[in-house]
Amino acid sequence: MTTQETRLQAAELLFPADFVWGAATSAYQIEGAVEEDGRGRSIWDTFVRQPGRIVNGENADVAIDHYHRYRDDVRLMAELGLGAYRFSVSWPRIQPDGSGPVNARGLDFYSRLVDELLERGVDPWVTLYHWDLPQALEDAGGWPSRETSKRFADYAAAVHDALGDRVRNWSTVNEPWCAAFLGYASGEHAPGRREPAQAVRAAHHLLLAHGLATQAMRAQRPDSRIGGCVNLYAISPQTESEADRDAARRIDGLQNRFFLDALLKGAYPEDVLIDLDGMADFTEDGDMEIVSAPIDMLLINYYSRFTVSGIPGGAASAAAAPTDAGSPWVGSEAVSFVQAGRPVTAMGWEIDDTGLREILLRLAREYPSVPLVISENGAAFEDVVGDDGVVHDRERVDYIEAHLRTCHAAIEAGVPLKGYFAWSLMDNFEWAWGYDKRFGLVRVDYATQERIPKESALWYAGTIRRGGLNGPAE
Ligand code: FCB
């Protein structure tokens, strides 16, 4: 029997043979070792030390100690049969102050990690920026400063130069929406500033950084596959009233189209610029050509749907921030977020795989055809360890299975979807929520650092082995 026949027998919803099955993490959330091997300080190291920023005052100084345990973690990935692992490189490990010579010891960690992955047959997918800006660059103005984009391009080129012989798949900035609007408008994330106009500058400079880095890496190695990474939401108006529909247009504009149009069409949407009321007037000639430099794939992080209302006075955000925070919705602060009554995860995020279908079909329809990859999708639940020592997280299995079914249907409908990365491989430091929310396929006992695959990890491993999902009856 050929391999393909075996796979056909095993799975009713078979994915393409070259579909990428992966899981994702990010540096600050897992590595720990914040003072080792010459690492500099990042804005998150500063932020977690400020009172009231993180639930229970936690920090990621140790996190899940991946810096020291990476070999075991890679072995675990191989045991689960992961085809690919998406991780991020910590900028302050490479350039402790955000510019200048490379710190060889910091770079060497990632070089060893990449070698280990390749040895075990797991394809490394590198994200260059997952929110840990060197503090020295924040002190010089942070993302609202144009200089930061140029520094990022230099850093990206240094990492790409060192790892590009072994790493084929690259992404630049993870979720520029979060880095800009949670970092500089609501203040829920580092650096915790509440300066709405500066957040718009930050968003543009994060996109500019993406473009400059893409150009720099392209010049080094034309065969690298480079993508931008956005977090997209399905957006619904609460009612068909004009006010609610306008609220939906605004939030779709700032969350989705601002980034998609910039990256894929080379222009910010006119209506969003009007919503921003002159706040985006600082861009320079030629910027948008750089921002929209050709990419080989678009990486999409998808978690939920927002239902919005134009009647002010409701929640200012879909899930209340765990700490004191302002509105991230610059220019559209009056929009209210309502719960539409769907089941929610432990984050309070509504579970809705139809939103993913909407987004995938929309991308295929409205944007120049670019291969798509789901670079994050997953859910936090109140995990309970069973008598057998295992977390039987059926809810997480259901969540991932429903979203994978949607992926399969989208591929059947002609969407160029090439891969799926579960968030996250292991429980880890969930930003302002600290260790309170667990997204892992693998449980981490924070006291002992023991890794114990949850039922979802074993289910995912089986799915990967079969190359797809069983029929609806499974
Ligand atoms: C995304 C982040 C990721 C993780 C998940 C839950 O916005 O990229 O680091 O926190 O949400």
Residues whose N, C-alpha, C, O or C-beta is under 5 A from the ligand:
A	BS01	FCB	S26
